[in-house]
Amino acid sequence: MNKKWMTLGILIIMASVLLTSCDKRIMFAGSSTKSKVSASYKFFTGTEVKKLSMKSGETISIDYKSKVEEGQLSMKVYGPDNEVLKELGTNESGTEKVEADKDGKYRIEIKGEKTKGSFKVAFKVE
């Protein structure tokens, strides 16, 4: 009998740990295509990532816009060595260009922490 309760307790603890580490999205309406990611939400904790391959000398042009009503939102461009190449401002819009200094996998990462608002990031490799 004790073994049964111990197993149940372990399962409950494991489930709660797994559920607390997940992305949380409330009233999240998002769209993602090959060259764009956007969302509007009442609550967002998590990460959206767009990956792309670039060759040395190519440039990525990024059009972005975000609105943060509460919480924190970060939008960053990472290079193949996981270094931050560009940070896109929040509560603003604009266009940024990032040139690849070497071949590899680049990524655009949008990370929300208990945030309310919206974002849109569209990009193309030139």
C-alpha positions in Angstrom: 0.0 0.0 0.0 2.8 2.5 0.9 4.5 1.7 -2.4 1.3 2.6 -4.3 1.1 6.0 -2.5 4.8 6.7 -3.0 4.5 6.0 -6.8 1.5 8.3 -7.0 3.3 11.0 -5.1 6.3 10.8 -7.5 4.1 11.0 -10.5 2.4 14.1 -9.2 5.7 15.8 -8.4 7.0 14.9 -11.9 3.9 16.2 -13.6 4.0 19.5 -11.7 7.7 20.0 -12.6 7.0 19.3 -16.3 4.0 21.6 -16.4 5.8 24.5 -14.7 8.6 24.5 -17.3 6.3 24.6 -20.3 5.5 27.7 -22.4 2.4 29.4 -21.2 0.1 31.1 -23.7 -3.3 32.6 -22.9 -5.4 34.1 -25.7 -2.4 33.7 -28.0 -3.1 34.2 -31.7 0.0 33.6 -33.7 1.2 33.0 -37.2 4.5 31.5 -38.5 5.7 31.1 -42.0 9.1 30.5 -43.6 10.0 34.2 -43.4 7.7 35.7 -40.7 6.5 35.1 -37.2 3.8 37.2 -35.4 1.5 37.0 -32.4 -0.9 38.9 -30.3 -1.6 37.7 -26.8 -2.9 38.4 -23.3 -0.2 36.3 -21.6 3.0 34.8 -23.1 5.9 33.1 -21.3 8.0 31.2 -23.7 10.1 31.3 -26.9 9.5 31.6 -30.6 12.4 30.8 -32.8 13.0 31.1 -36.6 16.2 29.4 -37.9 17.8 30.1 -41.3 21.0 29.1 -43.1 23.2 31.9 -44.3 26.5 32.1 -46.2 29.3 34.5 -45.5 28.6 37.9 -47.1 24.8 37.4 -47.2 22.6 39.9 -45.3 19.4 39.4 -43.5 16.9 42.3 -43.6 14.5 42.2 -40.6 11.3 44.3 -40.3 10.0 44.2 -36.8 7.3 45.7 -34.6 6.3 45.0 -31.0 4.0 46.3 -28.3 4.6 45.4 -24.7 1.8 46.3 -22.3 3.3 44.5 -19.3 6.0 41.9 -18.6 9.2 41.6 -20.7 9.8 40.7 -24.4 13.2 40.3 -26.1 13.9 39.9 -29.7 17.4 38.9 -30.7 19.4 37.7 -33.7 22.0 35.0 -33.0 24.9 33.9 -35.1 26.2 30.3 -35.6 28.4 30.5 -32.5 25.3 31.4 -30.4 26.5 35.0 -30.0 24.0 37.9 -30.0 24.5 39.8 -33.3 21.6 42.3 -32.9 18.9 43.1 -30.3 15.7 44.4 -31.7 14.0 47.1 -29.6 10.7 46.5 -27.9 7.7 48.9 -28.1 9.0 50.2 -31.4 9.2 49.2 -35.0 12.0 49.4 -37.6 14.3 47.6 -40.0 17.7 46.1 -39.2 20.2 44.5 -41.4 22.7 41.8 -40.2 25.5 40.6 -42.4 26.8 37.0 -42.0 30.5 36.9 -41.3 30.6 33.1 -41.9 28.5 30.3 -43.2 26.2 28.7 -40.7 22.8 28.5 -38.9 21.5 31.8 -37.7 18.3 32.3 -35.6 15.9 34.9 -34.6 14.6 34.4 -31.1 11.6 36.1 -29.5 11.3 35.4 -25.8 8.4 36.5 -23.6 8.3 36.6 -19.8 4.9 37.1 -18.3 4.2 39.6 -21.1 1.0 41.0 -22.7 1.1 42.6 -26.1 2.1 41.7 -29.7 5.1 41.3 -32.0 5.7 40.8 -35.7 9.1 39.9 -37.3 9.5 39.4 -41.0 12.9 38.7 -42.7 14.6 38.0 -45.9 18.1 37.0 -46.9 19.6 39.2 -49.5 
